[in-house]
Amino acid sequence: MRPVLILQHEPAQGPGFLLQCLREHGLPLELLRPDLGDRPPAYAGDFSGVVLLGSDHSVRDRLPWIDRERLLLANALRLGRPVLGHCFGAQQLARTLGATVNRNPRPDIGWRELWVTPAARHLFDGQERLLSFNWHHDSFQMPPGATRTLFGLHGLNKGFAFGPHLGLQSHLEVTDEGLRQWCAHGRAELATGQGPTVQSEQDILSDLPERLARVRRAARALYHHWIGHLDRRPVAARPRAA
């Protein structure tokens, strides 16, 4: 089958638990780093699905790779290749679908309880609430025709579904090692960003085994649902020249 394309934008924001789920399903993978010079392809038909991870950049930044990613997403939407976006990736998907992405009055950093909308509970193993990790300054508006899946105290639009395409204004893919790297990378921001919407590094890293176990229950259900939409048929071999 065609590989799943993963676009990673920061060293500390890797595919994490999502990578484990994809490998459990035996899916071939291709990982690119557009921020390091990898060129996002323009054609999504070579992939069974496209994943976009988080970034310290804003979707409003005038960078060629950000614009090229949206061209890829537009092609994936036209071809029906499922897209899964986390945080920055969800904002890229929302913007490609015609929604605006705005700066929040305050950053949202730390662990949050989110509510699952009734229409989306089948995506999260029937859960009405879930725990998620957040680190973002921007938020998307709901794309036209999309269904809200998640909302929270610090953001009405925490997730959406548009057919097989899913956007998360949060991180369900986080791991213990990844969170520690992320906190080390963002230590200066955590030290100066105190307030009701920013947790300290100590708070973020406390009770990780219990928190990650809760996150993984919701993440595994959602990722399994998304994987179910991938085209897993074998790729036909091209005929050899006579």
Salt bridges, closest charged atoms under 4 A:
GLU24 OE1 - ARG220 NH1 2.67
ASP35 OD2 - ARG33 NH2 2.76
ASP56 OD2 - HIS185 NE2 3.00
ASP61 OD2 - HIS57 ND1 3.18
ASP67 OD1 - ARG70 NH2 3.14
GLU69 OE2 - HIS9 NE2 2.55
ASP108 OD1 - ARG112 NE 2.68
ASP108 OD2 - HIS136 NE2 3.47
ASP108 OD2 - LYS158 NZ 2.79
GLU113 OE2 - ARG214 NH2 2.98
ASP125 OD2 - ARG217 NE 3.34
ASP138 OD2 - ARG60 NH1 3.31
ASP138 OD1 - ARG103 NH1 3.20
GLU173 OE1 - HIS86 NE2 3.95
GLU173 OE2 - HIS171 ND1 2.75
ASP176 OD1 - ARG180 NE 2.68
GLU189 OE2 - HIS137 NE2 2.59
GLU201 OE1 - ARG187 NE 2.85
ASP231 OD2 - ARG233 NH2 2.83
